[in-house]
Amino acid sequence: MSAMVISSLDRFISMARKLEAYGVTNIHLCYAKSTDDLDISVIALVPFVDYVILGQDAHYLPYLNQIVKEAQLRHIPVLPEERIVAVKN
């Protein structure tokens, strides 16, 4: 399984450990920072992950809505950080 985690680096590290424990072996960090530059590669990666995890600080990413819309169009679950436990079926 794979996941894209949108968060700060500190939050990513703690979430990555939890996800690895559930068998998510391919984990991508989308660093949530305030920037005007749109990173197309992040949006292009969405179709290739099984989950999109939103860290508590994901709202700092100005193009977060575009990532979430792409995930919803492709029926990829978008989970808040608090629901990581729900990732494992």
Long-range contacts (C-beta under 8 A, 24 or more apart in sequence): 1-25, 1-26, 1-50, 1-51, 1-87, 2-26, 2-27, 2-28, 2-48, 2-49, 2-50, 2-51, 3-27, 3-28, 3-49, 3-50, 3-51, 3-52, 3-53, 3-87, 4-28, 4-30, 4-42, 4-45, 4-46, 4-49, 4-51, 4-52, 4-53, 4-67, 5-29, 5-30, 5-53, 5-55, 6-30, 6-32, 6-52, 6-53, 6-54, 6-55, 6-58, 6-61, 6-64, 6-67, 7-31, 7-32, 7-53, 7-54, 7-55, 7-56, 7-57, 7-58, 7-81, 8-32, 8-33, 8-55, 8-57, 11-55, 11-56, 11-57, 11-81, 12-55, 15-53, 15-55, 15-81, 15-84, 18-84, 18-85, 19-53, 19-84, 19-87, 22-84, 22-87, 22-88, 23-88, 24-50, 24-51, 24-87, 30-61, 30-67, 32-57, 32-58, 32-59, 32-60, 32-61, 32-64, 33-60, 33-61, 34-60, 34-61, 34-62, 35-62, 36-62, 38-63, 38-66, 39-63, 42-67, 43-67, 43-70, 46-70, 46-71, 46-74, 46-76, 47-74, 47-76, 49-76, 50-76, 50-77, 51-76, 51-77, 51-78, 51-79, 51-87, 52-76, 52-77, 52-78, 52-79, 53-79, 53-80, 53-81, 53-84, 53-87, 54-78, 54-79, 54-80, 54-81, 55-81, 56-80, 56-81
